[in-house]
Amino acid sequence: MKNQKFSEYFNSWLYGKDGYYANYKQIGKQGDFYTSVSSSSFFGGSIAKRIVDKINSDELPNNTTILEIGAHHGYLLADIIQFIYTLKPELLSTLTFAIIERFDSLKQKQKEYLQQSFGEAIKLVHYDDISKVKLPHAFLVANEIFDAFPCELVFTKNDQLQLAYVQDHKIDFKKCEDKNIIEHCKKYKITKGEIGIGYKEFANTICTNIKKFEFVTFDYGDNYPRNDFSTRIYAKHEVFPIFEKNLELSSLYANSDITYDVNFKYLEDIFKELNVELVEYKTQMTALVDFGIIDLLEILKINSDENTYLRESAKVKTLLEPTGMGDRFKALIIRK
């Protein structure tokens, strides 16, 4: 393997020809990690309620496009569709549902799953890339996509910024000569950690190609730098910090998920520079409660038996726990 920046190594790990995301992977108990989507359908349900509420208040037209970025199997979009049908069934005939997916194998899985779930009751569109999307208005949703963008690793040694390179699955730091990275670290007071790559291009494409939108995204992270390495690998529900002693990256490469904490302040600033309104930055717990997840549980309580209600309540608790997903995940809501 040639000597390359860590961002190139990260990108090939996930998106190369035989990369982790190039082929379908299970998420949840049978996979390498859990997400909010695999924990409870009420995660998608709360997003659906926000969509319906926005349409009812005329903040979104009833013929808008619900666009998911990074759909994997299609479970989140399916949950959103199911809850929209529960809350306001007539919207299924006016809304368009869309997915951005670069990999044909995943695209086929998504089509099959949504076809089995809803048949001809919905209009489904696939895009290969965000650059192919041209819409007058949309509601965008993404769960854990920014932590899957490539990143650089930086480290300060003797007051000199070092940049990570990888050769033969071994990480080494060399003096950073990239002025943009140096200025970025000064601006955000980063002495050690990750710098997400590709955020600006992604945000600019959305703002250029979609005239009006609301974008809701959930991810690990904070709006301040931790000044520590958060890059980690998930394999069979075990977590391996990137610099764990005796860790063999060669055996994990492309066979496991690699991720890091998102700097939400950087993400906010990118969209602000594009004159996009920051609506809210908050914990996942607060966002889902504000979206109406408790109201959805009350509807379930009225319309189901006690065992079903208790079972779903326990799953929702996983989404909201302050010591777990509820606080560890953050929500960023922006609007153009």
C-alpha positions as a printed NumPy array, in Angstrom:
array([[  0.   ,   0.   ,   0.   ],
       [  1.387,   3.396,  -0.991],
       [  2.049,   6.2  ,   1.473],
       [ -1.14 ,   8.277,   1.622],
       [ -2.965,  10.83 ,   3.726],
       [ -5.227,   9.343,   6.378],
       [ -8.284,  10.787,   4.566],
       [ -7.419,   8.719,   1.477],
       [ -6.964,   5.598,   3.579],
       [-10.288,   6.258,   5.386],
       [-12.066,   6.778,   2.051],
       [-10.747,   3.554,   0.525],
       [-11.578,   1.674,   3.761],
       [-15.257,   2.574,   3.445],
       [-15.837,   3.333,  -0.241],
       [-13.138,   1.54 ,  -2.23 ],
       [-13.952,  -1.235,  -4.688],
       [-14.064,  -3.754,  -1.843],
       [-14.743,  -1.18 ,   0.872],
       [-16.963,  -1.683,   3.881],
       [-19.937,   0.186,   2.386],
       [-19.448,  -1.09 ,  -1.165],
       [-21.371,  -4.246,  -0.29 ],
       [-24.484,  -4.726,   1.816],
       [-23.852,  -5.081,   5.561],
       [-26.247,  -5.9  ,   8.364],
       [-26.801,  -3.259,  11.052],
       [-28.06 ,  -4.144,  14.523],
       [-27.693,  -7.388,  16.464],
       [-26.358,  -9.327,  13.441],
       [-24.015,  -6.543,  12.328],
       [-21.066,  -4.567,  13.668],
       [-22.961,  -1.778,  15.416],
       [-26.351,  -0.347,  16.354],
       [-27.877,   2.898,  15.112],
       [-30.918,   4.834,  16.264],
       [-32.773,   3.42 ,  13.262],
       [-32.084,  -0.177,  14.32 ],
       [-33.075,   0.628,  17.913],
       [-36.653,   1.818,  17.316],
       [-38.997,   2.623,  14.419],
       [-40.124,   5.624,  16.484],
       [-36.889,   7.367,  15.49 ],
       [-38.216,   7.573,  11.942],
       [-41.692,   8.108,  13.338],
       [-40.668,  11.312,  15.099],
       [-39.113,  12.628,  11.878],
       [-42.333,  11.742,  10.068],
       [-44.306,  13.719,  12.628],
       [-42.106,  16.75 ,  12.054],
       [-42.686,  16.453,   8.307],
       [-46.457,  16.198,   8.759],
       [-46.461,  19.135,  11.202],
       [-44.466,  21.245,   8.721],
       [-46.918,  20.43 ,   5.951],
       [-49.922,  21.165,   8.192],
       [-48.449,  24.578,   9.028],
       [-47.727,  25.289,   5.333],
       [-43.972,  25.407,   5.937],
       [-43.596,  22.523,   3.482],
       [-45.788,  21.908,   0.409],
       [-47.677,  18.634,   0.357],
       [-45.935,  17.641,  -2.898],
       [-42.391,  18.036,  -1.602],
       [-39.649,  15.408,  -1.796],
       [-38.527,  13.51 ,   1.297],
       [-34.868,  12.817,   0.541],
       [-32.715,  10.466,   2.621],
       [-28.941,  10.576,   2.322],
       [-27.184,   7.345,   3.327],
       [-30.204,   5.042,   3.54 ],
       [-28.383,   1.685,   3.852],
       [-31.203,  -0.913,   3.779],
       [-33.996,   1.685,   3.615],
       [-35.332,   1.083,   7.129],
       [-35.382,   4.757,   8.154],
       [-37.22 ,   5.937,   5.06 ],
       [-39.66 ,   3.024,   5.431],
       [-40.353,   4.015,   9.052],
       [-40.919,   7.625,   7.973],
       [-43.344,   6.511,   5.252],
       [-45.233,   4.183,   7.613],
       [-45.727,   6.897,  10.225],
       [-46.743,   9.479,   7.616],
       [-49.38 ,   6.982,   6.512],
       [-50.533,   6.613,  10.131],
       [-50.659,  10.368,  10.774],
       [-51.896,  11.663,   7.404],
       [-52.377,   8.853,   4.84 ],
       [-53.384,  11.125,   1.94 ],
       [-49.814,  12.461,   1.796],
       [-48.533,   9.195,   0.318],
       [-50.205,  10.121,  -2.975],
       [-48.652,  13.606,  -3.131],
       [-45.145,  13.212,  -1.681],
       [-42.095,  11.892,  -3.523],
       [-39.621,   9.752,  -1.583],
       [-35.998,   9.715,  -2.697],
       [-32.66 ,   8.183,  -1.737],
       [-29.108,   9.154,  -2.622],
       [-27.107,   5.965,  -3.054],
       [-23.854,   5.474,  -4.965],
       [-23.644,   1.687,  -4.697],
       [-25.807,  -0.442,  -7.008],
       [-25.943,  -3.368,  -4.548],
       [-27.412,  -1.166,  -1.817],
       [-29.724,   0.58 ,  -4.259],
       [-31.195,  -2.783,  -5.251],
       [-31.714,  -3.78 ,  -1.59 ],
       [-33.494,  -0.484,  -0.916],
       [-35.762,  -0.846,  -3.947],
       [-36.677,  -4.411,  -3.015],
       [-37.399,  -3.576,   0.608],
       [-39.521,  -0.494,  -0.127],
       [-41.356,  -2.305,  -2.927],
       [-42.182,  -5.178,  -0.561],
       [-43.293,  -2.713,   2.118],
       [-45.38 ,  -0.284,   0.073],
       [-45.749,  -1.573,  -3.482],
       [-47.117,   1.091,  -5.807],
       [-48.458,   3.237,  -2.945],
       [-45.389,   5.513,  -3.037],
       [-43.305,   7.265,  -5.657],
       [-39.627,   6.355,  -5.151],
       [-36.665,   8.01 ,  -6.888],
       [-32.961,   7.124,  -6.638],
       [-30.032,   9.464,  -7.232],
       [-26.441,   8.286,  -7.653],
       [-25.02 ,  11.422,  -6.088],
       [-26.133,  14.646,  -4.377],
       [-24.951,  16.544,  -7.473],
       [-27.719,  14.855,  -9.506],
       [-30.474,  16.268,  -7.272],
       [-32.309,  19.282,  -8.725],
       [-35.402,  20.219,  -6.708],
       [-37.521,  23.311,  -5.962],
       [-38.077,  22.141,  -2.369],
       [-37.318,  19.14 ,  -0.164],
       [-37.085,  17.754,   3.354],
       [-33.652,  16.164,   3.777],
       [-32.827,  13.633,   6.453],
       [-29.56 ,  11.874,   7.27 ],
       [-28.499,   9.637,  10.115],
       [-24.775,   9.25 ,  10.731],
       [-23.421,  10.434,   7.378],
       [-20.928,  13.141,   8.376],
       [-18.957,  10.721,  10.553],
       [-18.515,   8.65 ,   7.379],
       [-16.922,  11.5  ,   5.422],
       [-13.132,  11.092,   5.141],
       [-11.1  ,  12.91 ,   7.779],
       [ -7.527,  13.951,   8.432],
       [ -5.825,  13.255,  11.749],
       [ -3.749,  16.052,  13.282],
       [ -1.466,  16.117,  16.28 ],
       [  0.608,  18.915,  17.79 ],
       [  4.159,  18.058,  18.793],
       [  6.596,  20.693,  20.093],
       [  4.188,  23.433,  18.929],
       [  4.276,  22.041,  15.39 ],
       [  1.16 ,  20.622,  13.7  ],
       [  1.599,  17.066,  12.434],
       [ -0.545,  15.338,   9.805],
       [ -1.222,  11.588,   9.676],
       [ -0.114,   9.42 ,   6.775],
       [ -0.625,   5.686,   6.284],
       [  1.602,   3.118,   4.631],
       [  1.061,  -0.625,   4.856],
       [ -1.671,   0.012,   7.458],
       [  0.769,   1.835,   9.748],
       [ -0.009,   5.423,  10.805],
       [  2.787,   7.962,  11.02 ],
       [  2.724,  11.719,  11.599],
       [  4.695,  14.232,   9.54 ],
       [  4.936,  17.997,   9.597],
       [  1.753,  19.527,   8.171],
       [  2.433,  21.725,   5.127],
       [ -1.221,  22.287,   4.225],
       [ -2.049,  25.937,   4.97 ],
       [ -5.808,  25.296,   4.918],
       [ -5.517,  22.627,   7.61 ],
       [ -3.2  ,  24.821,   9.685],
       [ -5.676,  27.729,   9.514],
       [ -8.594,  25.413,  10.288],
       [ -6.865,  24.173,  13.445],
       [ -6.116,  27.733,  14.538],
       [ -9.702,  28.851,  13.961],
       [-11.262,  25.968,  15.901],
       [ -8.437,  25.657,  18.455],
       [ -7.699,  22.06 ,  17.465],
       [ -4.402,  20.628,  18.699],
       [ -5.293,  16.966,  18.334],
       [ -8.098,  15.121,  16.597],
       [ -9.996,  14.918,  13.323],
       [-10.831,  17.343,  10.512],
       [-13.776,  16.302,   8.336],
       [-13.065,  16.477,   4.596],
       [-15.723,  17.19 ,   1.971],
       [-18.289,  18.975,   4.147],
       [-18.015,  22.266,   2.22 ],
       [-18.51 ,  20.699,  -1.193],
       [-21.467,  18.688,   0.074],
       [-23.169,  21.722,   1.665],
       [-22.542,  23.912,  -1.373],
       [-24.076,  21.291,  -3.678],
       [-27.221,  21.034,  -1.564],
       [-27.646,  24.806,  -1.418],
       [-27.046,  25.176,  -5.15 ],
       [-29.31 ,  22.348,  -6.285],
       [-32.273,  22.632,  -3.915],
       [-34.021,  26.002,  -3.816],
       [-35.783,  25.557,  -0.456],
       [-35.248,  22.843,   2.134],
       [-35.157,  21.743,   5.735],
       [-32.299,  19.399,   6.595],
       [-32.301,  17.244,   9.745],
       [-29.146,  15.266,  10.498],
       [-28.112,  13.175,  13.509],
       [-24.557,  12.168,  14.379],
       [-21.98 ,  11.531,  17.083],
       [-20.135,  14.668,  18.121],
       [-20.166,  18.082,  19.767],
       [-19.955,  21.748,  18.79 ],
       [-16.492,  22.124,  20.29 ],
       [-13.214,  20.233,  19.729],
       [-12.339,  17.518,  22.25 ],
       [ -8.643,  17.76 ,  21.346],
       [ -8.287,  14.019,  21.437],
       [ -8.577,  11.298,  18.826],
       [-12.111,   9.939,  18.495],
       [-11.503,   7.79 ,  15.395],
       [-12.592,   4.259,  16.185],
       [-13.477,   0.991,  14.525],
       [-16.642,  -1.066,  15.098],
       [-16.416,  -4.812,  14.523],
       [-18.999,  -7.29 ,  15.851],
       [-20.115,  -4.75 ,  18.474],
       [-16.602,  -4.255,  19.767],
       [-15.023,  -0.787,  19.656],
       [-11.343,  -0.296,  18.878],
       [ -9.753,   3.176,  19.221],
       [ -7.569,   3.82 ,  16.18 ],
       [ -4.415,   4.052,  18.3  ],
       [ -5.156,   1.127,  20.59 ],
       [ -1.955,  -0.718,  21.432],
       [ -1.257,  -3.772,  19.249],
       [ -4.266,  -3.033,  17.016],
       [ -3.796,  -4.666,  13.604],
       [ -5.457,  -2.329,  11.106],
       [ -4.707,  -4.7  ,   8.234],
       [ -7.133,  -7.314,   9.61 ],
       [ -9.893,  -4.754,  10.202],
       [ -9.461,  -2.743,   6.998],
       [-12.653,  -2.754,   4.855],
       [-14.134,  -5.537,   7.027],
       [-15.4  ,  -3.231,   9.775],
       [-16.81 ,   0.264,  10.171],
       [-14.538,   3.226,  10.849],
       [-15.891,   6.511,  12.197],
       [-15.166,   9.605,  14.314],
       [-16.938,  12.399,  16.211],
       [-18.307,  15.262,  14.113],
       [-17.36 ,  18.881,  14.856],
       [-20.83 ,  20.416,  14.611],
       [-19.48 ,  23.963,  14.998],
       [-17.548,  23.521,  11.762],
       [-20.664,  22.122,  10.079],
       [-22.772,  25.041,  11.338],
       [-20.231,  27.579,  10.069],
       [-20.174,  26.014,   6.599],
       [-23.921,  26.379,   6.191],
       [-23.936,  29.879,   7.708],
       [-21.395,  30.957,   5.084],
       [-23.918,  29.787,   2.49 ],
       [-26.628,  31.962,   4.116],
       [-28.531,  28.952,   5.394],
       [-30.483,  29.451,   8.614],
       [-29.444,  27.392,  11.611],
       [-32.705,  26.364,  13.211],
       [-31.405,  24.271,  16.098],
       [-28.472,  22.293,  17.406],
       [-29.433,  20.001,  20.277],
       [-29.113,  16.537,  21.729],
       [-30.961,  13.7  ,  20.05 ],
       [-33.121,  13.355,  23.16 ],
       [-34.295,  16.961,  22.996],
       [-34.806,  16.873,  19.224],
       [-36.925,  13.716,  19.248],
       [-39.06 ,  14.98 ,  22.132],
       [-39.554,  18.281,  20.302],
       [-40.47 ,  16.396,  17.135],
       [-43.216,  14.621,  19.07 ],
       [-41.948,  11.14 ,  19.903],
       [-43.861,  11.163,  23.243],
       [-47.054,  12.079,  21.394],
       [-46.525,   9.075,  19.133],
       [-46.172,   6.798,  22.158],
       [-49.451,   8.173,  23.513],
       [-51.146,   7.323,  20.214],
       [-49.709,   3.809,  20.47 ],
       [-50.921,   3.466,  24.054],
       [-54.467,   4.287,  23.034],
       [-54.472,   1.968,  20.017],
       [-52.568,  -1.11 ,  21.208],
       [-52.296,  -3.55 ,  24.082],
       [-50.161,  -2.935,  27.162],
       [-47.389,  -5.363,  26.19 ],
       [-46.892,  -3.697,  22.815],
       [-46.816,  -0.268,  24.437],
       [-44.29 ,  -1.325,  27.089],
       [-42.066,  -3.025,  24.523],
       [-41.973,   0.04 ,  22.252],
       [-41.53 ,   2.392,  25.21 ],
       [-38.405,   0.476,  26.234],
       [-36.997,   0.866,  22.718],
       [-37.733,   4.6  ,  22.715],
       [-36.011,   4.895,  26.08 ],
       [-32.83 ,   3.672,  24.354],
       [-33.083,   6.593,  21.923],
       [-33.59 ,   9.142,  24.695],
       [-31.365,   8.008,  27.573],
       [-29.098,  10.906,  28.645],
       [-26.256,   8.474,  29.37 ],
       [-26.624,   6.763,  25.989],
       [-27.882,   7.687,  22.545],
       [-29.988,  10.561,  23.834],
       [-26.994,  12.708,  24.732],
       [-24.175,  11.124,  22.745],
       [-25.93 ,  11.831,  19.446],
       [-26.658,  15.4  ,  18.371],
       [-29.187,  16.808,  15.927],
       [-28.54 ,  19.695,  13.571],
       [-31.538,  21.289,  11.901],
       [-30.992,  23.85 ,   9.155],
       [-33.313,  25.577,   6.73 ],
       [-32.992,  27.417,   3.456]])
